[in-house]
Amino acid sequence: MTFSTKPTILFDLSHNEMLSPIKSAENEYADLIKLLENLNLELIKNETSEITEELLQKVKVLIIGNPVNDFFSMAEIETILAYVRQGGSLLLISEYGGDYLQKTNLNDISAKHFDILFEKNIIKESNDINESGSSIISIQSFPKHEITAQMREIIIGGSCSLMINDNAFSLLELDENAWSEKYDESNDEWNEEDHKEKYIVAACIEFGRGKVGAIGDIDLFSDDPNYGANKLDNRKFITNLFNWLLKPIEDKDAIFWALKKLGTLEIQLKNTNDKINNIIETISFLEKRISRIESNIALMRKEKDIRI
């Protein structure tokens, strides 16, 4: 029996994900599949079972490509977390409106554990396509990272923004010329949100021995000629992204992450101990006060009995 030596990419489809490697006339991601095959990657899919440790064995990259109307269980989330920590790579893709409109819980994975939050909005900007505002956005300035190397311009369409903390790295972002709109279900309208100086639509993070990429727009991977996988430098971005996800973490970086995580846990433990001590002190104070009040009540009753 022969085994493939190609790195294995697993597309999860068990949560109604839109991004699929299934070859059919209806699949609007054929250009992406062809690109990944040209990178000499083995593409497999999970259509029915929950995400388990056994399923992820020998998988180099797990792709969760915009799940819709379905939720990940706590067991699955813990499995994914362990998979990344131990050296697996994870690509999370959402769409405009984030978890809110897609009716899923990607943020239970990305925000709680990987410091990347998909926001429930859509990003727009004034451009040549539409001066009053378009969700098809051109990005021509890039933070320095191996994923954005040699990039000049990419086009995205219909993205939500990401909120990240200092541990994650911004890959694609827009300046003050962009704005966000949030969907209001009560009147079925998109309303403009408070303005930010910067809007992030793609980010990444190293976690233990593994890596995570997060993108707020699935159309970047599609066959659409206006903003899909073959538009401008979109293909280069996708290629760089997968090359980065497939590249192992160096031991020194994994050790640094572990030490940093340990320091964070120690701080959290100290803060928890401080809170517990404050609660104990408060309870002790209240007990003493209750005791004094009870003593005063007993004394007052005794004095009343003497007068009688």
Steps between C-alpha positions, in 0.01 A plus 500: 500500500632846411439815700499857376795711609315821415397730789134434579241779502169412666188696404236466768152487346313354797384846615356612165820677397485678164864436402518151350758293305226296330545520125169580336347750263337676795821545701595866478845437651652297216781754446608460864493120475714512187744737672535271804550194281772689311667557838520119527252474787272206577141623538254302712162582650292421807130504417335309781694445823587736782853636509698253710864433585492190281365699204782756527783248509755575224305813395728801442230764454137494614276736301171621646361702210201704614263265686131591471210414732706259706707508818819337624471300820724565800666161439582600142639836612725333757618256233581785259681689775719199582561433131640850444698506824671174403603619153197507270397802296149642482338729242177667614287683242188701569288741297325835542290508816734252673350241733184709539383473139663165423336354813804315628760527778841546339581755769481226763811368325677810369423766760508292818823321416682671214436871574318565171134608504279502191279809533135502392531766231591567137790718384450762229699776334454765233679400180478492121235229516262709709578845641222473757641177637581150383574174682743408218822639643851553366794461741835640386694543824612202705663441841838330468457122525598199290132452410485851350843486330512644146138612517385801301120483496229254592122525471251372756123510500250485784730468803439543869774662707716328760587619849837374621720545804878540521568127457350487148644662187300709253542394135239694305366832620330817382551859615265785589347502149309183591209455737288220643127439501312275740184313412187598693258210493212709635475712185699280257759772437877551520589796721838669513701434818732733689806569289838335567846607388572153364297199386662157495362231267771231530732401785718216622652370821749236611365281780726245663649298216216587264362791301164664434390718209168688506328684215166683503423440133441167325462661154878545488521123440223484238505489119344847475695702238454825694645398839574127493809281522640607162445875536820712516720381793224294665668185369834609645340571838335157510825329399698688766233422759515124443880499483502672840242261647705201379832631634583348844547719805862518614573350842620833642172669400294220656704525822456879505124456456487247785695731733280794408189290555634385836563860602147595399354210697705600806363854478146365462556270799629791709202714398266214588669455839473874562128488422451199729690676780285810451187288522630329816583838657155633407329193649712531815409869531131423452513219755655732759243766425213250526648376829509855641143563390385174660686593823333841503158345446562254785616784728194709416270208580679441829467867599131490406445193720674673794273808469193278496 
